[in-house]
Amino acid sequence: MKKLHMGPANCALDLGDGSERAEYVDQDYILHKLGRPHRAVNIMYTYYPHDKEWPARISEACKDLNVSFAWDYPYDDYFPYDVNGEPFEQMKDIRRHGQDVILTLTIDCGLSDEELTGIAHQLRPYGRMMIRINHECCGNWFQHNKRYTYEQVGAFFVRFSDILHKEAPNVKTIFCGGWCLPDGHMEQEEAFKNCYAAADLWSCDTYPALHYGWPYDVAEPGGGQYKADSVGMLVEQFERTYRRACELAGEEKPMITAEFNTDGDVTGPRMQGDSVVRFAHYWRDTRTEWFRSISLYQFRDRGRLGLECEDPNNRSVGVEQPLLSVYRDQILSDPWFMPKMTESEEVSFPAPMRWGGSEDADGLAVPIEFEGNPEFCEITVEQDIGLMVELNGKWFYKSPAVRTIDMMSAFFCKPLNGPAVLTMKIFAPPAEGLNKDDGQEDWLINYRTTLEKMPKMRIRYEVPGIVG
């Protein structure tokens, strides 16, 4: 058994989960569907606590309002932040499953420093998370652009970033502005020039195809509000934007796309995955170092911007789209987009483990000898501990309350053709989804635990009986 370090992928993959177009889907379901965790999960919230409709979700509070565009409500139709335990229960769920949190937050630029400091303190126990503040801020559809000038939105981003860096140094800020234009200048450059230096990461949201009139019209040939762009045009925009951002900031920082997908309303569901794969493979094939992550928007969607479509009869049910298998098999399983695993010195039990986040964790690499393809494969851990375990390319979650996990699904799609030695990878993200102040200086970013003894394995190559 050896110590195993998990480091960042060349280009990470993130996943949107819930928005104005869909409900949050729990991480157990997503893990079983996709087979491995993402680097981070992006959840979307809004915070306008001084509005008269608050704390209701605005589409519920204004059911009778005559709305013809998704952003025509008094404030943005995301889930209300800090209401009924959300987003904190979702953040715990994400972290328990070995992923970091991206919090997208549209927020009133008129909030005081004291109010913003309170938010920063709320985020301190959630490890190395990221926050995207008032995204797509070069647009005109969100409330931050309707109520405030571009200059005010830019100044607020810098102010909130400074407070977060001071009060919650575990949180990285994402600036999601516009594109660099052909003349070499950013959209609204004067208003936002200080944001590039204040942020930790830069993002541009992009959709090769998007039905932006959804759900108030239908995308038809010659009708409806939609657009379609070439992948080549989009990557050229990213490259031009990155160069200008570096000039404005005076330094290089990672570039990401915090929202990306091709809308099946425009391309049809069968062709949806083509441009998604070509976009991802461009960055892989060019081995671009500064382009660091793609966040697919989103897992389940009421329209056609998801790996699943929400069943209109029952919103807890998802209808898998062709995009899901394309994304899983051609992008999610590609080594370029997977975290790097490095084995080092031998270790023994009791074995200490450290979770610094999905791009910096120390776990265990345990070699398991198989005589051939098993009929049963189970792991039992008699300890109240949360684990993420990988075997034969498939990941499994063990909650603190569970003892035995059936791992046979690791062999359904990838059966063994004969004897083999497989490395079982074990990591221990926060059992409750929270980092705890254990007196160590680095508790904001590191969670530590100990696996007391070797998990028990039940591996069998014969079944008890055959039905004739």
PyMOL commands that set and color helices and strands:
alter all, ss='L'
color gray80, all
select helices_A, chain A and resi 27-34+58-61+88-96+113-126+143-147+150-167+189-192+195-198+231-249+264-267+272-286+322-332+335-337+408-411
alter helices_A, ss='H'
color red, helices_A
select strands_A, chain A and resi 2-7+12-16+40-47+79-80+100-107+129-133+171-176+201-203+206-210+227-228+255-262+291-296+300-301+308-311+314-320+340-346+351-355+361-370+376-380+387-391+394-398+404-406+420-427+447-451+456-460
alter strands_A, ss='S'
color yellow, strands_A
deselect
rebuild
show_as cartoon
